[in-house]
């Protein structure tokens, strides 16, 4: 029997599809079955063959990417030189330190939020739709500019999505600064 981190790394070395690798890695990390550092160590200890794709996914996970849809969204975002740096899975609090949401993607300097609204997590049931809309309202109420997009837009209409991102970034840049705190916030400090 091998330890779980080794089993995971052995498995993802055989996969070619980055989303499949991201699905395995993010599931194990989110469920606290393994720590990202353990996967890195196993990858470093093993052979170089088959490690390029897992390295890209582990690097993205280290940058805060927590799902296969976010992995491909990050790749999409980073493919464009005209888009500013984005942070992934940032906790957002109001000015009093009350938690509002953990946003998928955030450009802090503009107060721009990019939400990846997958059908299975945001639009499959009426309750999910209500919660997604309520979440976006909470973020807008404190001055953040939110763009929700479906994962399929990256493949079905990449040019349109890129144009939407640029347009929404321009709107966000023109708005007053958001009245928010990022990270753990004062309510969780100390």
C-alpha positions in Angstrom: 0.0 0.0 0.0 1.3 3.5 -0.9 0.4 6.7 0.9 -2.4 8.7 -0.6 -0.2 11.5 -2.0 1.9 9.0 -3.9 -1.3 7.3 -5.3 -2.7 10.7 -6.4 0.6 11.7 -8.1 1.0 8.3 -9.8 -2.5 8.7 -11.1 -2.3 12.3 -12.4 1.0 11.5 -14.1 -0.9 9.3 -16.4 -3.5 11.9 -17.3 -3.1 14.3 -20.1 -6.2 16.5 -19.7 -5.5 19.4 -17.4 -9.1 19.6 -16.2 -9.1 15.9 -15.3 -5.9 16.5 -13.3 -7.4 19.6 -11.7 -10.5 17.6 -10.7 -8.4 14.9 -8.9 -6.1 17.4 -7.2 -8.7 20.0 -6.1 -11.1 17.3 -4.8 -8.4 15.7 -2.7 -7.2 19.1 -1.4 -10.7 20.6 -0.7 -11.7 17.4 1.2 -8.5 17.8 3.3 -7.4 14.3 2.2 -4.0 15.7 1.3 -2.0 18.9 1.6 -0.8 20.5 -1.5 2.8 20.4 -0.2 2.6 16.6 0.0 1.6 16.4 -3.6 4.5 18.7 -4.6 6.9 16.6 -2.6 5.7 13.3 -4.3 6.0 15.0 -7.7 9.5 16.1 -6.9 10.6 12.7 -5.6 9.3 10.9 -8.7 10.5 10.8 -12.3 10.2 13.9 -14.5 8.3 12.0 -17.1 4.6 12.9 -17.0 5.1 15.7 -14.6 4.6 18.8 -16.8 0.8 18.9 -16.7 0.5 18.0 -12.9 3.1 20.8 -12.2 0.9 23.3 -14.0 -2.2 22.2 -12.0 -0.3 22.2 -8.7 1.0 25.7 -9.4 -2.5 26.9 -10.1 -3.8 25.3 -6.9 -1.0 27.0 -5.0 -2.3 30.3 -6.5 -5.7 29.6 -5.0 -7.5 27.8 -7.9 -10.0 25.3 -6.3 -11.8 23.7 -9.2 -11.3 22.4 -12.7 -13.5 25.3 -14.0 -11.3 27.8 -12.2 -8.2 26.1 -13.6 -9.4 26.6 -17.2 -10.7 30.1 -16.3 -7.2 31.0 -15.0 -5.6 29.7 -18.2 -8.0 31.7 -20.3 -7.3 34.9 -18.3 -3.6 34.5 -18.4 -3.6 33.9 -22.2 -4.3 37.6 -22.7 -1.7 40.3 -22.2 -4.3 43.0 -21.9 -5.8 41.6 -18.7 -4.4 42.6 -15.3 -3.2 40.1 -12.7 -6.1 38.3 -11.0 -6.2 36.6 -7.5 -8.2 33.4 -7.0 -10.6 32.5 -4.2 -10.2 35.6 -2.1 -12.4 36.1 0.9 -14.3 39.4 0.9 -15.6 41.2 4.0 -17.6 44.4 4.4 -16.0 47.4 6.2 -17.1 46.0 9.6 -15.4 42.6 8.9 -18.6 40.6 8.2 -17.9 37.9 5.7 -19.7 38.4 2.3 -18.3 35.7 0.0 -15.2 34.0 -1.3 -15.0 35.1 -4.9 -13.6 33.0 -7.7 -11.5 35.7 -9.3 -10.6 39.2 -8.1 -8.7 42.2 -9.5 -8.4 44.2 -6.3 -7.2 47.5 -7.9 -10.5 47.8 -9.8 -12.8 46.0 -7.4 -13.6 43.6 -10.2 -15.0 40.1 -9.5 -15.2 37.3 -12.0 -17.5 34.5 -11.0 -17.5 31.1 -12.8 -21.2 30.2 -12.7 -21.2 26.5 -13.5 -24.6 24.8 -13.9 -23.9 22.1 -11.3 -23.0 24.6 -8.6 -24.9 27.8 -9.4 -27.8 27.1 -11.7 -29.0 23.5 -11.3 -31.8 24.2 -8.7 -34.0 27.3 -8.0 -32.2 27.5 -4.6 -28.8 27.6 -6.2 -30.0 30.4 -8.6 -31.4 32.4 -5.6 -28.1 32.0 -3.7 -26.0 33.0 -6.7 -28.1 36.1 -7.2 -28.0 37.0 -3.5 -24.3 36.5 -3.4 -23.8 38.8 -6.4 -26.1 41.4 -4.8 -24.1 41.4 -1.6 -20.9 42.0 -3.5 -22.4 44.8 -5.6 -23.8 46.4 -2.5 -20.3 47.1 -1.2 -19.2 48.5 -4.6 -17.6 45.5 -6.3 -18.3 45.0 -10.0 -19.3 41.4 -10.7 -19.3 39.5 -14.0 -20.7 36.0 -13.9 -19.9 33.7 -16.9 -20.5 30.1 -17.7 -17.5 27.8 -18.1 -18.6 26.9 -21.7 -18.2 30.6 -22.8 -14.5 30.1 -22.9 -14.8 27.5 -25.6 -18.1 28.6 -27.3 -17.4 32.3 -27.5 -13.8 33.1 -26.4 -13.7 36.4 -28.3 -17.0 37.5 -26.8 -15.9 36.6 -23.3 -12.6 38.4 -23.7 -14.5 41.5 -24.9 -16.9 41.2 -21.9 -14.0 41.0 -19.5 -12.4 44.1 -20.9 -15.7 46.0 -20.9 -16.5 45.0 -17.3 -12.9 45.9 -16.2 -13.3 49.3 -17.7 -16.6 49.8 -15.9 -15.1 48.6 -12.6 -12.1 50.9 -13.0 -14.5 53.9 -13.4 -16.4 53.1 -10.2 -15.4 54.5 -6.8 -13.3 52.1 -4.7 -15.2 49.2 -3.1 -16.0 49.4 0.6 -14.5 46.0 1.4 -11.7 44.2 3.2 -9.9 41.2 1.7 -8.4 38.2 3.3 -9.2 37.0 6.8 -10.6 40.5 7.8 -10.6 42.0 11.3 -13.5 39.7 12.5 -11.1 36.7 12.2 -7.9 38.3 13.3 -6.1 37.6 16.5 
